């Protein structure tokens, strides 16, 4: 096996080991999140949905969509809850920031994004898309959002999306495909091509990344951050020194994350 390819596969294995665990190993149960299935054109998207405490169908609520990483793909409708599920379920968040929270699950072997990999480079790197490409799971996400808006009284001025790693990249792509939908987005250890900044500029961004991330290099976030700044976008980048790929732990510990998110409207 070529050394570069072997090295790249080793890095991917590290990413999966950080992201993957069996459902029965969870310390936190997620029964508060109802299991649902969204079906569109014979394709199925499992998702979990958490309604606000004392939910009232006549009230209007913000929507938070969270996209998991590569290690949580599958069809069990549980594994995607591993990172962030307990955060949004905590009383401190639910009591103060009443919203509808949705965790969809991407099928094994599929992705929330259209990123490719350059294995010929000295160090394998991501090739971020610059144009619209077919992606069944992004189509399903868009269909799910429309279905949720019909089923619930969702505040269309306060729709938010975030994600980590594969989901962080998917966050950029989903906003790119829907540039006027999301008031704010919070991608964690993701990235996007700087050329997308023009279509991303209407959304407010808080980007997170670990300085020592060897799976998704920091430059993946730095480049899109600089491009968004050049477009006078409402954007900020938080880099965690000494932190690797699992920067989601730090991001979810940010005391101002939810206050920032809920301050943004379209």
KOLMIKE-983328 format. One line per 5 residues: for each residue x, y, z of N, C-alpha, C, O. Coordinates in Angstrom, 2 decimals, decimal comma. Layout:
N
X/Y/Z/X/Y/Z/X/Y/Z/X/Y/Z | ...
END
This chain:
266
0,86/-1,20/0,00/0,00/0,00/0,00/0,90/1,24/0,00/1,83/1,31/0,80 | 0,64/2,23/-0,88/1,44/3,45/-0,89/1,43/4,12/0,49/0,43/4,08/1,20 | 2,57/4,74/0,84/2,70/5,32/2,16/1,66/6,41/2,40/1,08/6,48/3,47 | 1,43/7,28/1,36/0,48/8,38/1,54/-0,93/7,86/1,77/-1,67/8,38/2,60 | -1,31/6,82/1,01/-2,65/6,27/1,17/-2,79/5,60/2,53/-3,83/5,71/3,18
-1,72/4,89/2,95/-1,75/4,24/4,25/-1,89/5,27/5,37/-2,62/5,07/6,33 | -1,16/6,39/5,21/-1,23/7,45/6,21/-2,63/8,04/6,27/-3,17/8,30/7,35 | -3,21/8,26/5,09/-4,56/8,85/5,03/-5,58/7,92/5,67/-6,44/8,38/6,42 | -5,50/6,62/5,39/-6,42/5,68/5,98/-6,25/5,63/7,50/-7,22/5,45/8,24 | -5,01/5,77/7,95/-4,75/5,79/9,40/-5,43/6,99/10,05/-6,03/6,87/11,12
-5,33/8,15/9,39/-5,96/9,35/9,93/-7,47/9,18/9,98/-8,10/9,59/10,95 | -8,05/8,59/8,93/-9,49/8,36/8,92/-9,92/7,42/10,03/-10,98/7,60/10,63 | -9,09/6,42/10,31/-9,41/5,49/11,40/-9,41/6,22/12,74/-10,23/5,91/13,61 | -8,51/7,18/12,91/-8,49/7,98/14,13/-9,80/8,75/14,26/-10,39/8,82/15,34 | -10,25/9,33/13,13/-11,50/10,11/13,15/-12,67/9,23/13,55/-13,50/9,62/14,36
-12,73/8,02/12,96/-13,84/7,13/13,26/-13,80/6,65/14,72/-14,84/6,49/15,35 | -12,61/6,43/15,24/-12,51/5,97/16,62/-12,95/7,05/17,59/-13,45/6,75/18,68 | -12,77/8,32/17,20/-13,22/9,42/18,05/-14,72/9,60/17,98/-15,33/10,10/18,93 | -15,32/9,19/16,86/-16,74/9,49/16,62/-17,67/8,32/16,88/-18,87/8,52/17,02 | -17,13/7,08/16,93/-17,99/5,90/16,94/-18,05/5,21/18,30/-17,03/5,06/18,96
-19,24/4,81/18,70/-19,44/3,94/19,86/-20,76/3,24/19,70/-21,61/3,69/18,93 | -20,96/2,15/20,40/-22,22/1,42/20,33/-23,28/2,12/21,14/-22,99/2,77/22,15 | -24,53/1,99/20,69/-25,64/2,68/21,35/-25,75/2,30/22,82/-26,06/3,14/23,66 | -25,48/1,02/23,14/-25,66/0,59/24,53/-24,53/1,04/25,44/-24,54/0,74/26,63 | -23,54/1,77/24,88/-22,46/2,29/25,69/-22,73/3,72/26,13/-21,95/4,31/26,89
-23,84/4,29/25,67/-24,15/5,66/26,03/-24,47/5,75/27,52/-25,22/4,94/28,06 | -23,87/6,76/28,17/-24,21/7,01/29,57/-25,53/7,76/29,67/-26,23/7,69/30,68 | -25,85/8,49/28,61/-27,06/9,31/28,61/-28,13/8,67/27,72/-27,85/8,34/26,57 | -29,34/8,51/28,24/-30,45/8,01/27,45/-31,12/9,18/26,75/-31,16/10,29/27,28 | -31,64/8,92/25,56/-32,21/9,99/24,77/-33,69/9,74/24,47/-34,17/10,02/23,37
-34,39/9,22/25,45/-35,81/8,92/25,26/-36,64/10,17/25,02/-37,72/10,09/24,45 | -36,14/11,31/25,46/-36,89/12,55/25,26/-36,98/12,93/23,78/-37,88/13,66/23,37 | -36,05/12,42/23,00/-36,07/12,64/21,56/-36,93/11,55/20,90/-36,61/10,37/20,99 | -37,99/11,95/20,26/-38,86/11,00/19,60/-38,22/10,49/18,30/-37,66/11,28/17,54 | -38,31/9,18/18,05/-37,80/8,60/16,82/-38,81/8,77/15,70/-39,99/8,45/15,85
-38,32/9,27/14,55/-39,18/9,48/13,39/-38,45/9,07/12,12/-37,24/8,90/12,13 | -39,20/8,91/11,04/-38,65/8,62/9,72/-39,24/9,59/8,72/-40,45/9,82/8,69 | -38,38/10,17/7,89/-38,85/11,01/6,79/-38,60/10,26/5,48/-37,48/9,82/5,22 | -39,63/10,11/4,68/-39,53/9,36/3,42/-39,81/10,30/2,25/-40,80/11,04/2,24 | -38,92/10,25/1,26/-39,05/11,10/0,08/-38,50/10,35/-1,12/-37,33/9,95/-1,13
-39,33/10,16/-2,13/-38,91/9,47/-3,36/-38,28/8,10/-3,06/-37,27/7,73/-3,65 | -38,89/7,38/-2,14/-38,46/6,04/-1,74/-37,14/6,03/-0,97/-36,59/4,96/-0,69 | -36,64/7,19/-0,62/-35,46/7,31/0,24/-35,91/7,64/1,65/-36,87/8,39/1,84 | -35,22/7,09/2,64/-35,62/7,27/4,03/-34,53/7,95/4,84/-33,35/7,61/4,73 | -34,93/8,92/5,65/-34,02/9,62/6,54/-34,51/9,48/7,98/-35,51/10,09/8,35
-33,83/8,68/8,79/-34,19/8,61/10,22/-33,83/9,93/10,91/-32,84/10,57/10,56 | -34,64/10,32/11,87/-34,28/11,50/12,65/-34,92/11,43/14,03/-35,93/10,76/14,25 | -34,28/12,14/14,97/-34,81/12,27/16,32/-35,22/13,72/16,51/-34,54/14,64/16,04 | -36,34/13,92/17,20/-36,85/15,27/17,39/-37,17/15,50/18,86/-37,83/14,69/19,50 | -36,69/16,63/19,38/-36,92/17,03/20,76/-37,79/18,27/20,76/-37,38/19,33/20,27
-38,99/18,15/21,30/-39,90/19,29/21,38/-39,66/20,06/22,67/-39,15/19,49/23,64 | -40,01/21,33/22,70/-39,80/22,12/23,92/-40,61/21,58/25,09/-41,62/20,91/24,92 | -40,13/21,90/26,29/-40,92/21,58/27,47/-42,26/22,32/27,39/-42,31/23,46/26,92 | -43,32/21,67/27,84/-44,65/22,28/27,81/-45,00/22,73/26,39/-45,57/23,80/26,18 | -44,66/21,89/25,43/-44,92/22,21/24,02/-46,39/22,52/23,78/-47,27/21,81/24,26
-46,64/23,59/23,03/-47,99/23,96/22,64/-48,03/24,15/21,13/-47,26/24,95/20,58 | -48,90/23,44/20,47/-48,95/23,45/19,00/-49,25/24,82/18,42/-48,94/25,09/17,26 | -49,86/25,70/19,21/-50,21/27,03/18,71/-49,06/28,02/18,84/-49,10/29,10/18,24 | -48,02/27,67/19,61/-46,88/28,56/19,78/-45,87/28,39/18,65/-45,79/27,33/18,04 | -45,12/29,43/18,39/-44,09/29,42/17,36/-42,72/29,19/18,02/-42,39/29,83/19,02
-41,93/28,27/17,46/-40,65/27,92/18,04/-39,52/27,98/17,00/-39,75/27,70/15,83 | -38,31/28,33/17,44/-37,14/28,22/16,57/-36,85/26,75/16,26/-37,27/25,85/16,99 | -36,14/26,53/15,17/-35,70/25,17/14,79/-34,19/25,10/14,83/-33,51/25,98/14,29 | -33,65/24,05/15,46/-32,21/23,77/15,46/-32,00/22,42/14,80/-32,50/21,40/15,29 | -31,26/22,40/13,70/-30,92/21,17/12,99/-29,45/20,88/13,22/-28,60/21,75/12,99
-29,13/19,65/13,68/-27,73/19,31/13,93/-27,32/18,08/13,13/-27,99/17,05/13,15 | -26,18/18,22/12,42/-25,67/17,17/11,53/-24,46/16,48/12,15/-23,45/17,13/12,44 | -24,55/15,19/12,34/-23,49/14,42/12,99/-22,29/14,19/12,07/-22,30/14,59/10,90 | -21,27/13,55/12,61/-20,06/13,24/11,86/-20,11/11,87/11,21/-21,11/11,15/11,33 | -19,02/11,51/10,53/-18,98/10,26/9,75/-19,14/9,02/10,62/-19,71/8,03/10,17
-18,66/9,08/11,85/-18,71/7,91/12,71/-20,08/7,56/13,23/-20,28/6,47/13,77 | -21,03/8,48/13,09/-22,38/8,24/13,61/-23,38/7,88/12,52/-24,59/7,87/12,76 | -22,90/7,58/11,33/-23,79/7,17/10,24/-24,40/5,81/10,54/-23,84/5,01/11,29 | -25,57/5,55/9,94/-26,22/4,26/10,13/-27,71/4,38/9,93/-28,20/5,29/9,26 | -28,44/3,42/10,51/-29,90/3,41/10,38/-30,57/3,08/11,72/-31,77/2,81/11,76
-29,80/3,11/12,82/-30,38/2,76/14,12/-31,16/3,91/14,74/-31,90/3,71/15,71 | -31,01/5,12/14,19/-31,69/6,32/14,69/-31,35/6,59/16,15/-32,18/7,07/16,92 | -30,12/6,27/16,51/-29,65/6,50/17,87/-28,22/7,03/17,90/-27,90/7,94/18,66 | -27,37/6,47/17,06/-25,94/6,79/17,11/-25,66/8,27/16,86/-24,67/8,81/17,36 | -26,53/8,92/16,09/-26,30/10,34/15,78/-26,44/11,24/17,00/-26,07/12,41/16,96
-26,96/10,68/18,10/-27,16/11,46/19,31/-25,90/11,58/20,16/-25,88/12,32/21,14 | -24,86/10,86/19,77/-23,68/10,76/20,64/-23,08/12,12/21,01/-22,75/12,35/22,17 | -22,95/13,00/20,06/-22,36/14,31/20,31/-23,42/15,39/20,18/-23,93/15,64/19,09 | -23,75/16,03/21,27/-24,70/17,12/21,25/-26,09/16,77/21,74/-26,84/17,66/22,15 | -26,44/15,49/21,72/-27,76/15,08/22,15/-28,05/15,46/23,59/-29,12/15,97/23,90
-27,07/15,21/24,48/-27,27/15,54/25,89/-27,23/17,05/26,13/-27,87/17,55/27,05 | -26,48/17,77/25,31/-26,38/19,23/25,45/-27,75/19,88/25,27/-28,18/20,66/26,13 | -28,42/19,57/24,18/-29,71/20,20/23,90/-30,82/19,68/24,82/-31,86/20,32/24,98 | -30,58/18,51/25,42/-31,58/17,93/26,30/-31,45/18,41/27,74/-32,35/18,18/28,55 | -30,36/19,08/28,07/-30,12/19,52/29,45/-31,16/20,56/29,87/-31,61/21,36/29,05
-31,52/20,52/31,13/-32,53/21,46/31,64/-32,09/22,90/31,48/-32,92/23,77/31,21 | -30,81/23,17/31,63/-30,32/24,54/31,53/-30,56/25,13/30,15/-30,79/26,33/30,00 | -30,52/24,28/29,12/-30,77/24,73/27,75/-32,26/24,75/27,46/-32,78/25,72/26,92 | -32,96/23,67/27,81/-34,39/23,57/27,47/-35,24/24,60/28,20/-36,24/25,06/27,66 | -34,85/24,96/29,42/-35,64/25,93/30,18/-35,50/27,34/29,62/-36,45/28,12/29,65
-34,32/27,66/29,11/-34,04/29,03/28,68/-34,22/29,23/27,19/-34,63/30,30/26,74 | -33,90/28,19/26,39/-33,93/28,33/24,94/-34,91/27,30/24,35/-34,52/26,25/23,87 | -36,17/27,64/24,42/-37,21/26,71/23,96/-37,22/26,65/22,44/-37,42/27,66/21,76 | -36,99/25,47/21,92/-36,88/25,30/20,47/-37,17/23,85/20,10/-37,22/22,97/20,97 | -37,34/23,62/18,83/-37,48/22,26/18,29/-36,11/21,84/17,78/-35,54/22,49/16,90
-35,58/20,76/18,32/-34,23/20,30/17,99/-34,32/18,98/17,21/-35,02/18,05/17,62 | -33,62/18,91/16,08/-33,71/17,74/15,21/-32,32/17,21/14,89/-31,43/17,95/14,49 | -32,15/15,89/15,09/-30,91/15,19/14,77/-31,20/14,15/13,68/-31,63/13,04/14,02 | -30,97/14,45/12,42/-31,13/13,42/11,38/-29,93/12,48/11,37/-28,88/12,79/11,93 | -30,10/11,33/10,74/-29,00/10,35/10,66/-28,71/10,00/9,20/-29,60/9,56/8,46
-27,47/10,19/8,81/-27,03/9,88/7,45/-26,74/8,39/7,30/-26,19/7,76/8,21 | -27,10/7,84/6,17/-26,90/6,42/5,90/-25,41/6,08/5,79/-24,62/6,89/5,31 | -25,05/4,88/6,23/-23,67/4,41/6,12/-23,21/4,47/4,66/-23,93/4,03/3,76 | -22,02/5,00/4,44/-21,48/5,10/3,09/-21,90/6,35/2,35/-21,40/6,62/1,26 | -22,81/7,12/2,93/-23,27/8,36/2,33/-22,69/9,54/3,12/-21,95/9,35/4,07
-23,05/10,77/2,70/-22,47/11,93/3,36/-23,41/13,12/3,29/-24,28/13,20/2,43 | -23,22/14,04/4,24/-23,94/15,32/4,22/-23,31/16,30/3,25/-23,84/17,39/3,05 | -22,19/15,93/2,63/-21,48/16,87/1,77/-20,94/16,17/0,53/-21,07/14,96/0,38 | -20,34/16,95/-0,36/-19,77/16,43/-1,60/-18,26/16,60/-1,65/-17,69/16,79/-2,73 | -17,62/16,54/-0,51/-16,17/16,71/-0,42/-15,46/15,51/-1,03/-15,89/14,37/-0,85
-14,37/15,77/-1,74/-13,51/14,71/-2,28/-12,14/14,81/-1,61/-11,87/15,75/-0,87 | -11,29/13,82/-1,88/-10,00/13,76/-1,22/-8,88/13,64/-2,25/-8,96/12,83/-3,17 | -7,84/14,44/-2,08/-6,68/14,41/-2,96/-5,59/13,55/-2,31/-4,88/14,00/-1,42 | -5,48/12,31/-2,79/-4,49/11,40/-2,23/-3,12/11,53/-2,88/-2,17/10,86/-2,49 | -3,03/12,41/-3,89/-1,75/12,60/-4,57/-0,93/13,72/-3,94/0,25/13,89/-4,25
-1,56/14,49/-3,07/-0,84/15,58/-2,42/0,16/15,03/-1,42/0,05/13,89/-0,97 | 1,14/15,86/-1,06/2,13/15,45/-0,06/1,44/15,01/1,22/1,83/14,03/1,84 | 0,42/15,74/1,60/-0,46/15,35/2,70/-1,88/15,31/2,14/-2,35/16,30/1,59 | -2,56/14,16/2,26/-3,93/14,07/1,73/-4,78/15,23/2,23/-4,77/15,57/3,41 | -5,52/15,84/1,31/-6,29/17,02/1,68/-7,70/16,94/1,11/-7,98/16,16/0,21
-8,56/17,78/1,65/-9,93/17,84/1,21/-10,06/18,75/-0,01/-9,41/19,79/-0,10 | -10,90/18,33/-0,94/-11,24/19,16/-2,09/-12,71/19,55/-1,93/-13,60/18,75/-2,17 | -12,93/20,79/-1,51/-14,29/21,25/-1,26/-14,97/21,66/-2,56/-14,34/22,27/-3,42 | -16,25/21,33/-2,71/-16,97/21,67/-3,94/-17,20/23,17/-4,06/-17,34/23,88/-3,06 | -17,25/23,63/-5,30/-17,54/25,04/-5,57/-18,89/25,21/-6,25/-19,41/26,32/-6,33
-19,46/24,12/-6,74/-20,73/24,19/-7,46/-21,72/23,21/-6,86/-21,37/22,34/-6,07 | -22,98/23,38/-7,25/-24,03/22,48/-6,79/-23,83/21,09/-7,38/-23,66/20,94/-8,59 | -23,85/20,09/-6,53/-23,74/18,70/-6,97/-24,87/17,89/-6,35/-25,36/18,22/-5,26 | -25,29/16,86/-7,03/-26,36/16,01/-6,53/-25,93/15,34/-5,23/-24,83/14,81/-5,12 | -26,82/15,37/-4,25/-26,57/14,71/-2,97/-27,91/14,32/-2,38/-28,68/15,19/-1,96
-28,20/13,04/-2,34/-29,50/12,55/-1,89/-29,78/12,99/-0,45/-30,91/13,34/-0,12 | -28,76/12,95/0,40/-29,01/13,27/1,81/-29,23/14,76/2,03/-29,96/15,14/2,95 | -28,62/15,61/1,22/-28,95/17,03/1,31/-30,37/17,28/0,80/-31,09/18,11/1,33 | -30,76/16,54/-0,25/-32,15/16,62/-0,73/-33,12/16,20/0,37/-34,16/16,82/0,56 | -32,77/15,13/1,08/-33,63/14,65/2,17/-33,72/15,68/3,29/-34,79/15,88/3,87
-32,60/16,33/3,61/-32,62/17,35/4,64/-33,55/18,49/4,27/-34,32/18,98/5,10 | -33,48/18,91/3,02/-34,34/20,00/2,57/-35,81/19,59/2,61/-36,68/20,38/2,98 | -36,08/18,35/2,23/-37,45/17,85/2,30/-37,94/17,75/3,74/-39,09/18,07/4,03 | -37,06/17,31/4,63/-37,42/17,20/6,04/-37,75/18,57/6,62/-38,73/18,71/7,36 | -36,96/19,58/6,29/-37,21/20,92/6,79/-38,59/21,41/6,35/-39,33/21,98/7,15
-38,93/21,18/5,10/-40,24/21,61/4,60/-41,36/20,86/5,31/-42,40/21,44/5,63 | -41,15/19,57/5,56/-42,16/18,78/6,26/-42,34/19,25/7,69/-43,47/19,31/8,19 | -41,25/19,60/8,36/-41,32/20,09/9,73/-42,05/21,43/9,80/-42,81/21,68/10,74 | -41,83/22,27/8,81/-42,50/23,57/8,78/-44,01/23,42/8,61/-44,78/24,24/9,10 | -44,42/22,36/7,93/-45,85/22,10/7,76/-46,46/21,48/9,02/-47,63/21,72/9,35
-45,67/20,68/9,72/-46,18/19,96/10,88/-46,18/20,81/12,15/-47,05/20,66/13,00 | -45,19/21,70/12,27/-45,05/22,50/13,48/-45,05/23,99/13,15/-44,79/24,39/12,01 | -45,34/24,80/14,14/-45,27/26,26/13,99/-43,82/26,71/14,20/-43,45/27,17/15,28 | -43,02/26,57/13,17/-41,61/26,92/13,25/-41,42/28,38/12,85/-41,97/28,85/11,85 | -40,64/29,08/13,65/-40,32/30,48/13,38/-39,36/30,53/12,19/-38,18/30,21/12,34
-39,83/30,93/11,05/-39,00/30,94/9,84/-37,90/31,99/9,89/-36,98/31,98/9,07 | -38,00/32,90/10,85/-36,95/33,91/11,01/-35,83/33,41/11,93/-34,77/34,03/12,02 | -36,08/32,28/12,60/-35,08/31,75/13,54/-34,88/30,25/13,31/-35,25/29,42/14,14 | -34,31/29,94/12,17/-33,94/28,57/11,85/-32,41/28,48/11,85/-31,73/29,28/11,21 | -31,89/27,49/12,59/-30,45/27,39/12,81/-29,95/26,00/12,43/-30,69/25,02/12,52
-28,69/25,92/12,00/-28,10/24,63/11,65/-26,65/24,59/12,13/-25,93/25,59/12,08 | -26,24/23,42/12,58/-24,86/23,21/12,99/-24,48/21,76/12,73/-25,33/20,94/12,40 | -23,21/21,46/12,87/-22,76/20,09/12,66/-21,28/19,96/12,93/-20,57/20,96/13,05 | -20,81/18,73/13,04/-19,40/18,50/13,33/-18,76/17,62/12,26/-19,36/16,67/11,77 | -17,52/17,95/11,92/-16,72/17,19/10,96/-17,48/17,04/9,64/-17,71/18,04/8,96
-17,88/15,84/9,25/-18,68/15,66/8,04/-19,92/16,53/8,08/-20,34/17,09/7,06 | -20,52/16,64/9,26/-21,70/17,49/9,42/-21,37/18,97/9,41/-22,20/19,79/9,02 | -20,14/19,33/9,83/-19,72/20,72/9,74/-19,58/21,14/8,29/-19,98/22,24/7,91 | -19,01/20,25/7,48/-18,91/20,53/6,04/-20,30/20,56/5,41/-20,59/21,38/4,53 | -21,16/19,65/5,87/-22,53/19,63/5,37/-23,30/20,88/5,74/-24,17/21,32/4,99
-22,97/21,48/6,89/-23,61/22,73/7,30/-23,35/23,82/6,27/-24,27/24,54/5,87 | -22,09/23,94/5,85/-21,77/24,92/4,82/-22,53/24,64/3,52/-23,07/25,56/2,90 | -22,58/23,38/3,11/-23,24/23,05/1,84/-24,74/23,26/1,91/-25,35/23,72/0,94 | -25,35/22,93/3,05/-26,79/23,11/3,18/-27,16/24,59/3,13/-28,16/24,96/2,51 | -26,37/25,42/3,78/-26,62/26,86/3,74/-26,38/27,39/2,33/-27,12/28,25/1,85
-25,35/26,89/1,68/-25,07/27,32/0,30/-26,24/27,03/-0,61/-26,57/27,84/-1,47 | -26,87/25,88/-0,43/-28,02/25,50/-1,25/-29,28/26,28/-0,87/-30,21/26,39/-1,66 | -29,29/26,83/0,36/-30,46/27,55/0,86/-30,00/28,85/1,53/-30,10/28,99/2,75 | -29,49/29,80/0,74/-28,81/30,97/1,30/-29,69/31,94/2,08/-29,16/32,83/2,74 | -31,00/31,81/2,01/-31,89/32,74/2,71/-32,71/32,07/3,81/-33,63/32,68/4,36
-32,38/30,83/4,13/-33,20/30,06/5,07/-32,71/30,17/6,50/-33,52/30,39/7,41 | -31,42/30,02/6,73/-30,89/29,90/8,09/-30,37/31,24/8,61/-29,57/31,91/7,96 | -30,83/31,61/9,79/-30,38/32,86/10,40/-28,95/32,75/10,91/-28,19/33,71/10,87 | -28,58/31,57/11,39/-27,24/31,36/11,94/-26,82/29,92/11,78/-27,65/29,01/11,68 | -25,49/29,71/11,76/-24,94/28,37/11,59/-23,68/28,25/12,44/-22,94/29,22/12,62
-23,44/27,03/12,96/-22,27/26,82/13,82/-21,55/25,52/13,43/-21,74/24,50/14,08 | -20,73/25,55/12,38/-19,96/24,37/11,98/-18,76/24,14/12,88/-18,04/25,07/13,23 | -18,55/22,88/13,25/-17,46/22,48/14,13/-16,52/21,55/13,37/-16,96/20,56/12,79 | -15,24/21,87/13,37/-14,19/21,11/12,66/-14,64/20,70/11,26/-14,47/19,56/10,85 | -15,21/21,66/10,53/-15,64/21,43/9,16/-14,80/22,25/8,20/-13,59/22,39/8,37
-15,46/22,77/7,17/-14,74/23,58/6,20/-15,54/23,71/4,92/-16,52/23,00/4,71 | -15,12/24,64/4,07/-15,79/24,87/2,80/-14,85/25,63/1,88/-13,88/26,22/2,33 | -15,15/25,60/0,59/-14,33/26,34/-0,38/-14,60/27,83/-0,24/-15,75/28,25/-0,13 | -13,55/28,65/-0,24/-13,74/30,09/-0,11/-14,67/30,70/-1,15/-15,29/31,74/-0,91 | -14,77/30,07/-2,31/-15,64/30,61/-3,36/-17,12/30,58/-2,97/-17,94/31,25/-3,60
-17,46/29,81/-1,94/-18,86/29,74/-1,52/-19,28/30,94/-0,68/-20,47/31,10/-0,40 | -18,35/31,78/-0,28/-18,64/32,87/0,65/-19,77/33,77/0,14/-20,56/34,27/0,94 | -19,84/33,98/-1,14/-20,88/34,87/-1,69/-22,28/34,37/-1,36/-23,17/35,16/-1,07 | -22,47/33,05/-1,40/-23,79/32,48/-1,11/-24,02/32,23/0,38/-25,13/31,93/0,80 | -22,96/32,35/1,17/-23,08/32,11/2,61/-23,19/33,39/3,42/-23,44/33,34/4,62
-23,02/34,52/2,78/-22,83/35,78/3,51/-24,07/36,28/4,24/-23,94/37,11/5,14 | -25,26/35,82/3,89/-26,47/36,31/4,54/-26,72/35,66/5,90/-27,51/36,16/6,70 | -26,04/34,56/6,16/-26,17/33,83/7,43/-25,09/34,27/8,41/-23,97/34,57/8,00 | -25,41/34,33/9,69/-24,41/34,59/10,72/-23,69/33,29/11,06/-24,31/32,23/11,12 | -22,37/33,37/11,27/-21,55/32,16/11,45/-20,71/32,25/12,71/-20,12/33,28/13,02
-20,68/31,14/13,43/-19,68/30,95/14,49/-19,00/29,62/14,17/-19,60/28,55/14,30 | -17,75/29,70/13,76/-16,98/28,54/13,30/-16,03/28,10/14,41/-15,38/28,93/15,05 | -15,95/26,79/14,64/-15,11/26,23/15,70/-14,11/25,23/15,09/-14,44/24,50/14,15 | -12,89/25,22/15,63/-11,90/24,26/15,14/-10,79/24,09/16,18/-10,46/25,03/16,90 | -10,23/22,88/16,23/-9,07/22,61/17,06/-7,79/22,94/16,32/-7,65/22,60/15,15
-6,86/23,61/17,00/-5,62/24,01/16,34/-4,78/22,82/15,90/-4,03/22,91/14,93 | -4,90/21,69/16,62/-4,07/20,52/16,32/-4,87/19,40/15,64/-4,51/18,23/15,75 | -5,94/19,78/14,94/-6,77/18,79/14,24/-5,98/18,19/13,08/-5,60/18,89/12,14 | -5,73/16,87/13,14/-5,00/16,17/12,08/-5,94/15,45/11,13/-5,50/14,85/10,15 | -7,23/15,49/11,40/-8,21/14,84/10,53/-8,76/15,84/9,53/-8,73/15,61/8,32
-9,27/16,95/10,05/-9,71/18,07/9,20/-8,84/19,26/9,59/-9,07/19,87/10,63 | -7,85/19,61/8,78/-6,90/20,66/9,16/-7,58/22,00/9,44/-8,60/22,33/8,82 | -7,02/22,76/10,35/-7,55/24,06/10,73/-7,74/24,98/9,53/-8,67/25,78/9,50 | -6,88/24,86/8,55/-6,97/25,73/7,37/-8,31/25,60/6,66/-8,73/26,52/5,96 | -8,97/24,45/6,83/-10,27/24,24/6,20/-11,30/25,25/6,71/-12,16/25,70/5,96
-11,21/25,60/7,98/-12,09/26,63/8,55/-11,52/28,03/8,36/-12,27/28,98/8,13 | -10,21/28,16/8,45/-9,59/29,48/8,35/-9,84/30,13/7,00/-10,09/31,33/6,92 | -9,77/29,34/5,93/-9,92/29,91/4,59/-11,34/30,42/4,35/-11,51/31,51/3,80 | -12,35/29,65/4,75/-13,72/30,11/4,54/-14,02/31,27/5,48/-14,79/32,17/5,12 | -13,44/31,27/6,66/-13,62/32,40/7,59/-13,10/33,69/6,96/-13,79/34,71/6,98
-11,89/33,64/6,42/-11,31/34,84/5,80/-12,14/35,29/4,61/-12,31/36,49/4,39 | -12,65/34,34/3,83/-13,48/34,69/2,67/-14,79/35,34/3,11/-15,25/36,28/2,47 | -15,38/34,84/4,19/-16,62/35,43/4,70/-16,36/36,83/5,27/-17,18/37,73/5,09 | -15,24/37,00/5,95/-14,89/38,32/6,47/-14,76/39,33/5,33/-15,18/40,48/5,46 | -14,18/38,89/4,22/-14,00/39,77/3,07/-15,33/40,19/2,45/-15,41/41,20/1,76
-16,39/39,40/2,72/-17,73/39,73/2,23/-18,55/40,49/3,29/-19,76/40,66/3,14 | -17,87/40,94/4,34/-18,52/41,68/5,44/-19,63/40,86/6,10/-20,65/41,40/6,52 | -19,39/39,56/6,19/-20,35/38,65/6,82/-20,23/38,74/8,34/-19,16/39,03/8,87 | -21,33/38,50/9,02/-21,33/38,38/10,48/-20,74/37,01/10,81/-21,46/36,01/10,83 | -19,45/36,96/11,07/-18,77/35,67/11,25/-17,67/35,81/12,30/-17,01/36,84/12,41
-17,49/34,75/13,08/-16,36/34,68/13,99/-15,82/33,26/14,01/-16,55/32,29/13,77 | -14,53/33,14/14,30/-13,84/31,85/14,34/-13,21/31,68/15,70/-12,46/32,54/16,16 | -13,52/30,55/16,36/-12,90/30,21/17,64/-12,01/29,00/17,44/-12,47/27,93/17,03 | -10,72/29,17/17,73/-9,73/28,10/17,58/-9,26/27,69/18,98/-8,94/28,53/19,82 | -9,23/26,38/19,22/-8,85/25,86/20,53/-7,41/25,33/20,48/-7,17/24,29/19,87
-6,46/26,02/21,10/-5,06/25,58/21,11/-4,93/24,21/21,77/-5,55/23,94/22,80 | -4,11/23,35/21,17/-3,84/22,04/21,74/-4,96/21,03/21,57/-4,85/19,91/22,06 | -6,04/21,40/20,90/-7,19/20,50/20,72/-7,13/19,88/19,33/-6,83/20,55/18,34 | -7,44/18,58/19,27/-7,44/17,87/17,99/-8,81/17,91/17,32/-9,48/18,94/17,29 | -9,19/16,76/16,78/-10,43/16,73/15,99/-11,68/16,88/16,84/-12,70/17,36/16,35
-11,63/16,48/18,09/-12,84/16,49/18,93/-13,12/17,87/19,53/-13,39/17,98/20,72 | -13,05/18,90/18,72/-13,30/20,26/19,20/-14,76/20,50/19,53/-15,10/21,55/20,09 | -15,64/19,55/19,21/-17,06/19,70/19,57/-17,23/19,74/21,10/-18,16/20,37/21,60 | -16,35/19,06/21,83/-16,43/19,10/23,29/-16,29/20,54/23,79/-17,04/20,98/24,65 | -15,32/21,25/23,24/-15,11/22,64/23,61/-16,24/23,53/23,11/-16,68/24,44/23,82
-16,70/23,28/21,89/-17,76/24,12/21,31/-19,03/24,05/22,14/-19,65/25,08/22,43 | -19,43/22,83/22,53/-20,65/22,69/23,33/-20,48/23,24/24,75/-21,46/23,48/25,45 | -19,23/23,44/25,17/-18,98/24,01/26,50/-18,92/25,54/26,47/-18,79/26,18/27,51 | -19,01/26,13/25,27/-18,99/27,58/25,15/-20,21/28,18/25,86/-21,34/27,90/25,46 | -20,01/28,98/26,88/-21,15/29,52/27,64/-22,04/30,45/26,82/-23,22/30,62/27,15
-21,50/31,04/25,77/-22,29/31,99/25,00/-22,88/31,45/23,72/-23,48/32,21/22,95 | -22,74/30,14/23,47/-23,19/29,59/22,19/-24,68/29,79/21,96/-25,07/30,34/20,93 | -25,51/29,37/22,90/-26,95/29,45/22,69/-27,45/30,90/22,71/-28,36/31,25/21,97 | -26,86/31,73/23,56/-27,24/33,14/23,58/-26,95/33,78/22,24/-27,76/34,54/21,71 | -25,77/33,47/21,68/-25,41/33,98/20,35/-26,38/33,48/19,31/-26,87/34,25/18,48
-26,66/32,18/19,34/-27,54/31,57/18,33/-28,90/32,24/18,33/-29,41/32,63/17,28 | -29,49/32,35/19,50/-30,86/32,86/19,60/-30,95/34,38/19,40/-32,04/34,93/19,32 | -29,81/35,04/19,33/-29,81/36,47/19,06/-29,92/36,77/17,57/-30,12/37,92/17,17 | -29,79/35,73/16,73/-29,77/35,91/15,28/-31,15/35,64/14,67/-31,79/34,63/14,96 | -31,57/36,54/13,82/-32,82/36,37/13,09/-32,62/36,78/11,63/-31,72/37,55/11,31
-33,45/36,24/10,76/-33,38/36,61/9,35/-34,02/37,98/9,12/-34,06/38,46/7,99
END
